[in-house]
Amino acid sequence: MTIYPYMISHVTDIEPLSSEQAQQLLLFKERAEDLAEAQRKYQNVPMSSYSRDPADRVSTFQANTPDIDHIATMAMKFRFFYADKEPTQFEKVAGLLRRKAKDEWAINYIDRIALWYKHAMRSTDTTGALGSPTTNREILNLWFNSKFFHSDAQKREKLENIHQVVGKEASLFQLYIAIVQCASHIKSLYVVAHKTTDKNLIICTPSHHFRLGGNA
């Protein structure tokens, strides 16, 4: 992944890591690289459009959605940051780095990344524009647990109900958008920890004070 100098210009010491924590960070970084590699195979900027006929109230949706096999590959890489039981779940790794950081600037930057990730998960994007707002977190949950990795009948029914309102293509596009948006924040957290090991107890952030509650 490309890392620009301004992204790592502020170096912060961190508290010692246990061997388990060091392995957790190493695995997080390896899986972040795997996700980035999967994304590189489809680099088109996500674009969509929709229209609604006022006469019959029928919505038409179009998008440059990758084929479902590519999205499934990305989903497979992304689920390690999404699933609660994974040691590389985004929130767990962000929490670990925050607890270990000794510097307020670094702590606030990690908090900001975590907030951006939360906002991405709460976004309703495509389905909201089509009149059936469903959060990215819920779209991920339904696709992952009824189509890609599990066969939960209730979640399959709920996903089909969404498709009846907005269409499968719109739902699939929002799934893709959800992964892409969250992946950008995973990359930001990767950059913070890209030099961190149990022997190199530092993290890297921009030289900027991201004050909580501010617009910085």
N, C-alpha and C positions, 0 to 999 in steps of 0.2 A: 504494500500500500504506500502511496505517496505521502510523505510527511514533510511539510514545509517548515522552515526555521521558526517562523512566528508562532507555530503551534506548540513548540517545545522550548521556548526561550526562557521560561521560568522553571527552575529546577528546585524541587522540594524534597527534603529528607523525610523518610517514613519510619515508623516503628518496625522492629524486627518481625519477620514473618516466620511462622511455623513451617515445617516441611510440607504439611498438608495445604497451607495457604499458598505457599510458593508453587506447588503443583497445580492448584486451582487457577492461579494467574497464568501459568504456562499453558494450561489447557484452554483457557479463555482466549489467549492470543492465537494459538494454533487454529482454533475453530473460527475466530474472526477472520483469519487469513483464508480459510476454506470458503467462508461465506463471500468474501470479496472476490475470490477466484470464480465462484459460481456466477456472481453478478456480471463479471467482465465478459461473459459469453453472450450477454444481451445488453448492449449499452445504449439503446435508444432511449431518449427522454420520454417518460410516460406522458401520453397525451390522450385526452378524451373529449368528446362533445356529445351533447344531447339536445333534443328538441321535443316539444310537446304540442300536439295538434289540439287547439282549443275546442274544435268541433267534437271530436270523439274522445278527447283526453288520453290519447295514446302517446306514450313517450318513445322516442327513438334514441338509442345509445350506440355510439361508435368509439372505439379506442384501439390503440396499437398494442394490445395485450399480447405478451409472449404466449407461445403455445403452452398448454397445460403441463406437458412433461418438463419444460424448463422451470415453470413455477413450482412444480412438485420437487424438483431438485433443490431449488432455493429454499423451499419450505423445510426440507430435510436438514439443510445446514442451519437454518434459522431456529429450528425448534430447540436447539441446545441453549439458546439464550431466552427462550420463552417458557419452557416447561418448568414447573415449580420444583421438581425433584432433581433437576440438573445442577451440578455444582457451578456451572458456567452461566446460570441464569443471570440476566443483565442486572437485576436489582441486587442480587447477592454480591456480585463483583463490585458494583458501584459502592455498596455499603462497606465492603471490606477496605477498599481504597480510601474511602472517606474516614473510616475509623483509624487507619494507619497514618494518614497525612498529619504533618506537624504544623502546617502553614495555612492561615485563614484563606489566602488567595486560592490555594489549591482545593481546599474544602469547598469553597463557594463555587468554584468551577465544576467540580464533580457534582455538586448539588444541581447546578444549572443543566448539566448534561442529563441527569436523572429526570429533571423536570421536563426537558424537551422530549425525552423518551415517553414520559407519562402523557404528555399532550398528544404525541403521535398515536399512542394507543387509544386515546379518547376521541380522536378525530372520526367524523362520520363521512367525510369525503363524498364519494360517488353516490352512495345510497341516500344520503341526506338531500343531495341535489335532485334525486328522483322521487322524493317524497316519502321515503321509508328509512329514516336515519338509523343506522346500525354502526356501532363503534368498530374501529379496527380490531380491538381486542376480541370482540364478539365474533367478527368475521373470521379471524384466525382460529378461534376456539371451535367454531362450527365446521370449517373446512378441515382442520387438523383431526378433529375427533369423529367426523362422519364420513370423510372421503379419503384422506391421505394416510392416516396412521391408525385409525380405529374405525369401528362400525357402530357407533352409538345411534340407535334408531330414533330416539327423541331429537337428537341434534340434527340428524338427517332430515327429519320432518320439518324442523324449524328452519333449516337452510332452504328447503324446497319452498316453504311459505314465503321466504324473502325473494326467491327467484320468481315466484308468481307475480310479485309486485314490481320488481326492478329488472328482472331478467338474469339469467345465469352469467351472461357476459359482463354485466356491470358488477355483479358480486365477485367474479373472478378478477376483474380489474382492480377492485378495491383490495382484494387479498394481496395482489401484486404490489400495489401502492403501499399497503401496510408494511410489508416486508422491506421494501426499499426505504421508506421513511425511517423505520426503526434501525435498519442497517447503518444509516448515516450516523446515528448516535452511538451504535456499537463501535463504529470506526473511531469516533471521538474518544471513547473510553479506552480503546486499544492504544491510541496515541499516548494517552496519559501514562499507561503502564508498559509501553513497548520496551523500555530499558530496565524494567524492574525485575530483579531476581532476589533470592535470599542472600546473595553476596553483593548485590548492587541495590542498596535500599534507597532508591530515589523514584520520584514520579515527575513527569514533565507536563506543564500547562502553559498557556499564553501568559505574557507579562501584562496582565490586566486584572484589576480587582472586580470580580463579578459579585457585586454586593447583592445580598438577598433582598428581594422586594423592589429592586431598582430596575432600570431599563438597560443597564450596561450589558 
